[in-house]
Amino acid sequence: MELDMAADELKSVLNRLRRAQGQLTGIIRMIEEGRDCEDVITQMAAVSRALDRAGFAIIATGLQHCMADGGSEPADRDQMRARLEKLFLSLA
């Protein structure tokens, strides 16, 4: 399954990933500076949510493409459904 996203969808996912990257850099700096544990954990949770949202956006795009290809053979649809389900659950 190729990652085939519209420009606006791709921009949104990349923005989320860049934001998470910046947050992760900040977390590393916080740990190196010996910052408060609660603040570090709060930022880690924010990074986790950003990554999850980016992943869900990618999976949702896959679902849209899968539904658009509704004319596929049932065996192909079942296989695609299983793959998408596995991807979805990997983020749960």
N, CA and C of each residue as an Amber inpcrd file, in Angstrom:
protein
   276
   0.8530000  -1.1650000   0.0000000   0.0000000   0.0000000   0.0000000
   0.9000000   1.2290000   0.0000000   0.8050000   2.0440000  -1.0490000
   1.6130000   3.2400000  -1.1740000   0.9760000   4.3940000  -0.4120000
   1.8280000   5.3190000   0.0290000   1.3390000   6.5210000   0.6930000
   1.0210000   7.5470000  -0.3780000  -0.2510000   7.6400000  -0.7340000
  -0.7130000   8.5370000  -1.7820000  -1.7040000   9.5120000  -1.1550000
  -1.2110000  10.7160000  -0.8200000  -2.0390000  11.6870000  -0.1240000
  -2.1440000  12.9580000  -0.9470000  -3.2900000  13.6210000  -0.8340000
  -3.4710000  14.9280000  -1.4610000  -2.5270000  15.9140000  -0.7890000
  -2.1940000  16.9720000  -1.4850000  -1.2190000  17.9470000  -0.9920000
  -1.6140000  18.5150000   0.3740000  -2.8930000  18.8400000   0.5760000
  -3.3070000  19.4110000   1.8580000  -3.2440000  18.3810000   2.9790000
  -3.5680000  17.1230000   2.6820000  -3.4650000  16.0540000   3.6850000
  -2.0040000  15.8320000   4.0590000  -1.1480000  15.7950000   3.0460000
   0.2740000  15.5820000   3.2660000   0.8560000  16.7270000   4.0930000
   0.4730000  17.9460000   3.7850000   0.9690000  19.1080000   4.5240000
   0.5730000  19.0160000   5.9960000  -0.6650000  18.6250000   6.2450000
  -1.1510000  18.4950000   7.6190000  -0.3580000  17.4410000   8.3910000
  -0.1270000  16.2880000   7.7690000   0.6260000  15.2140000   8.4310000
   2.0630000  15.6630000   8.6770000   2.6850000  16.2690000   7.6750000
   4.0590000  16.7250000   7.8470000   4.1650000  17.7980000   8.9270000
   3.1800000  18.6920000   9.0040000   3.1860000  19.7030000  10.0700000
   3.1020000  19.0560000  11.4440000   2.2540000  18.0600000  11.5780000
   2.1400000  17.3530000  12.8590000   3.4650000  16.6740000  13.2300000
   4.0800000  16.0490000  12.2420000   5.3430000  15.3580000  12.5020000
   6.4620000  16.3450000  12.8420000   6.4860000  17.4770000  12.1680000
   7.5020000  18.4980000  12.4830000   7.2750000  19.0810000  13.8730000
   6.0110000  19.2830000  14.2310000   5.6920000  19.7790000  15.5690000
   6.1470000  18.7590000  16.6200000   5.8770000  17.4980000  16.3590000
   6.3050000  16.4490000  17.2890000   7.8260000  16.4050000  17.3850000
   8.4950000  16.5760000  16.2520000   9.9580000  16.5860000  16.2450000
  10.4880000  17.7290000  17.1220000   9.8890000  18.8990000  17.0050000
  10.2910000  20.0320000  17.8360000  10.0230000  19.7780000  19.3050000
   8.8740000  19.1820000  19.5990000   8.5510000  18.8540000  20.9910000
   9.5370000  17.8300000  21.5440000   9.8970000  16.8630000  20.7350000
  10.8380000  15.8340000  21.1860000  12.2110000  16.4430000  21.4780000
  12.6340000  17.3590000  20.6290000  13.8970000  18.0560000  20.8730000
  13.8190000  18.8120000  22.1970000  12.6740000  19.4390000  22.4390000
  12.4740000  20.1470000  23.7030000  12.4990000  19.2170000  24.9050000
  11.9300000  18.0400000  24.7530000  11.9220000  17.0610000  25.8460000
  13.3470000  16.6230000  26.1750000  14.1210000  16.3630000  25.1530000
  15.5230000  15.9620000  25.3700000  16.2540000  17.0590000  26.1380000
  16.0470000  18.3090000  25.7260000  16.6880000  19.4380000  26.4000000
  16.2080000  19.5250000  27.8570000  14.9080000  19.3210000  28.0750000
  14.3640000  19.3720000  29.4320000  15.0230000  18.3190000  30.3270000
  15.1890000  17.1200000  29.7940000  15.8070000  16.0380000  30.5730000
  17.2580000  16.3760000  30.8700000  17.9640000  16.8810000  29.8490000
  19.3780000  17.2450000  30.0460000  19.5360000  18.3530000  31.0840000
  18.5490000  19.2390000  31.1720000  18.5990000  20.3460000  32.1270000
  18.0500000  19.9600000  33.5020000  17.5590000  18.7200000  33.6270000
  17.0340000  18.2560000  34.9080000  15.7050000  18.8800000  35.2870000
  14.8800000  19.1650000  34.3150000  13.5830000  19.7980000  34.5610000
  12.6470000  18.8570000  35.3140000  11.5670000  19.4260000  35.7980000
  10.5670000  18.7200000  36.5890000   9.9850000  17.5310000  35.8150000
   9.8790000  16.4040000  36.4870000   9.3900000  15.1620000  35.8930000
   7.9820000  15.3290000  35.3120000   7.1170000  16.0280000  36.0340000
   5.7410000  16.2050000  35.5720000   5.7010000  16.9900000  34.2550000
   6.5430000  18.0050000  34.1400000   6.6020000  18.7870000  32.9010000
   7.0990000  17.9230000  31.7380000   8.0920000  17.0920000  32.0050000
   8.6380000  16.2150000  30.9690000   7.5640000  15.2340000  30.4910000
   6.8690000  14.6200000  31.4340000   5.8340000  13.6470000  31.0860000
   4.7000000  14.3210000  30.3140000   4.3190000  15.5280000  30.7000000
   3.2730000  16.2610000  29.9890000   3.6760000  16.4770000  28.5340000
   4.9200000  16.8650000  28.3030000   5.3960000  17.0770000  26.9390000
   5.5040000  15.7580000  26.1660000   5.8730000  14.6870000  26.8470000
   5.9390000  13.3720000  26.1930000   4.5480000  12.9430000  25.7420000
   3.5430000  13.2130000  26.5610000   2.1680000  12.8710000  26.1840000
   1.7350000  13.6770000  24.9640000   2.1450000  14.9340000  24.8830000
   1.7960000  15.7740000  23.7310000   2.4420000  15.2340000  22.4570000
   3.6920000  14.7970000  22.5450000   4.3750000  14.2170000  21.3840000
   3.6650000  12.9440000  20.9450000   3.3040000  12.1310000  21.9020000
   2.6180000  10.8770000  21.5990000   1.3050000  11.1420000  20.8670000
   0.5390000  12.1300000  21.3330000  -0.7270000  12.4710000  20.6780000
  -0.4980000  12.9760000  19.2550000   0.5360000  13.8040000  19.0840000
   0.8270000  14.3280000  17.7390000   1.1910000  13.2000000  16.7820000
   1.9860000  12.2520000  17.2450000   2.3530000  11.1120000  16.4020000
   1.1450000  10.2420000  16.1000000   0.3050000  10.0210000  17.1070000
  -0.9090000   9.2280000  16.8910000  -1.8110000   9.8830000  15.8500000
  -1.9870000  11.1860000  15.9450000  -2.8580000  11.8850000  15.0010000
  -2.3100000  11.8250000  13.5900000  -1.0030000  11.9410000  13.4570000
  -0.3930000  11.8190000  12.1280000  -0.6220000  10.4080000  11.5830000
  -0.4440000   9.4150000  12.4270000  -0.6650000   8.0290000  12.0070000
  -2.1050000   7.7680000  11.6250000  -3.0360000   8.2850000  12.4170000
  -4.4540000   8.0970000  12.1000000  -4.8210000   8.7870000  10.7880000
  -4.2200000   9.9440000  10.5270000  -4.4940000  10.6460000   9.2650000
  -4.0090000   9.8100000   8.0850000  -2.8610000   9.1870000   8.2300000
  -2.3350000   8.3330000   7.1620000  -3.2350000   7.1280000   6.9530000
  -3.6690000   6.5080000   8.0370000  -4.5510000   5.3450000   7.9400000
  -5.8970000   5.7400000   7.3370000  -6.4270000   6.9020000   7.7410000
  -7.7080000   7.3560000   7.1910000  -7.6080000   7.5450000   5.6830000
  -6.4710000   8.0480000   5.2220000  -6.2620000   8.2000000   3.7830000
  -6.2640000   6.8380000   3.1090000  -5.6210000   5.8670000   3.7490000
  -5.6280000   4.5050000   3.2200000  -7.0270000   3.9460000   3.1320000
  -7.8500000   4.2240000   4.1320000  -9.2340000   3.7630000   4.1130000
 -10.0170000   4.4130000   2.9790000  -9.7910000   5.7060000   2.7560000
 -10.4770000   6.4010000   1.6680000 -10.1120000   5.7790000   0.3270000
  -8.8260000   5.4900000   0.1340000  -8.4020000   4.8800000  -1.1230000
  -8.9790000   3.4770000  -1.2660000  -9.0290000   2.7610000  -0.1670000
  -9.5660000   1.4030000  -0.1820000 -11.0480000   1.4320000  -0.5620000
 -11.7970000   2.3770000   0.0120000 -13.2210000   2.4740000  -0.2910000
 -13.4340000   2.9320000  -1.7350000 -12.5430000   3.7930000  -2.2340000
 -12.6580000   4.2630000  -3.6170000 -12.4110000   3.1320000  -4.6030000
 -11.6230000   2.1460000  -4.1930000 -11.3380000   0.9880000  -5.0360000
 -12.3280000  -0.1300000  -4.7610000 -13.5730000   0.2200000  -4.5500000
 -14.6000000  -0.7450000  -4.1750000 -14.8170000  -1.8460000  -5.1880000
 -14.3290000  -1.6790000  -6.4050000 -14.5300000  -2.6950000  -7.4220000
 -13.5430000  -3.8410000  -7.3430000 -12.6400000  -3.7970000  -6.3740000
 -11.6420000  -4.8530000  -6.2360000 -12.3010000  -6.1820000  -5.8860000
 -11.5590000  -7.2350000  -6.1000000 -12.0340000  -8.5750000  -5.7400000
 -12.2390000  -8.6550000  -4.2310000 -13.2150000  -9.4390000  -3.7740000
 -13.4640000  -9.5700000  -2.3370000 -12.2270000 -10.0180000  -1.5530000
 -11.4450000 -10.9160000  -2.1080000 -10.2440000 -11.3880000  -1.4150000
  -9.2560000 -10.2430000  -1.2340000  -9.1320000  -9.3820000  -2.2580000
  -8.2510000  -8.2250000  -2.1560000  -8.7470000  -7.2470000  -1.1000000
 -10.0490000  -7.0170000  -1.0860000 -10.6300000  -6.1010000  -0.0920000
 -10.4240000  -6.6510000   1.3110000 -10.6030000  -7.9520000   1.4830000
 -10.4160000  -8.5570000   2.8010000  -8.9640000  -8.4290000   3.2610000
  -8.0560000  -8.6380000   2.3370000  -6.6350000  -8.5310000   2.6680000
  -6.2850000  -7.0840000   3.0290000  -6.7940000  -6.1260000   2.2560000
  -6.5460000  -4.7130000   2.5360000  -7.1520000  -4.3260000   3.8750000
  -8.3660000  -4.8050000   4.1380000  -9.0160000  -4.5130000   5.4170000
  -8.1800000  -5.0350000   6.5730000  -7.6630000  -6.2350000   6.4520000
  -6.8360000  -6.8260000   7.5050000  -5.5610000  -6.0070000   7.7220000
  -4.9550000  -5.5660000   6.6360000  -3.7360000  -4.7590000   6.7440000
  -4.0140000  -3.4180000   7.4140000  -5.1120000  -2.7570000   7.0130000
  -5.4650000  -1.4730000   7.6140000  -5.8470000  -1.6300000   9.0850000
  -6.5500000  -2.7050000   9.3890000  -6.9110000  -2.9660000  10.7830000
  -5.6650000  -3.1500000  11.6330000  -4.6970000  -3.8890000  11.1050000
  -3.4470000  -4.1230000  11.8240000  -2.7110000  -2.7910000  12.0480000
  -2.6820000  -1.9380000  11.0240000  -2.0410000  -0.6320000  11.1640000
  -2.7630000   0.2130000  12.2210000  -4.0880000   0.2190000  12.1390000
  -4.8780000   0.9910000  13.0880000  -4.6060000   0.5280000  14.5190000
  -4.6170000  -0.7630000  14.7340000  -4.4060000  -1.3040000  16.0760000
  -2.9780000  -1.0560000  16.5810000  -2.0340000  -0.9270000  15.6590000
  -0.6600000  -0.6550000  16.0920000  -0.5550000   0.7220000  16.7500000
  -1.4930000   1.6130000  16.4590000  -1.5020000   2.9330000  17.0850000
  -2.3730000   2.9790000  18.3360000  -3.1870000   1.9700000  18.5360000
  -4.1110000   1.9790000  19.6790000  -3.3800000   1.7230000  20.9900000
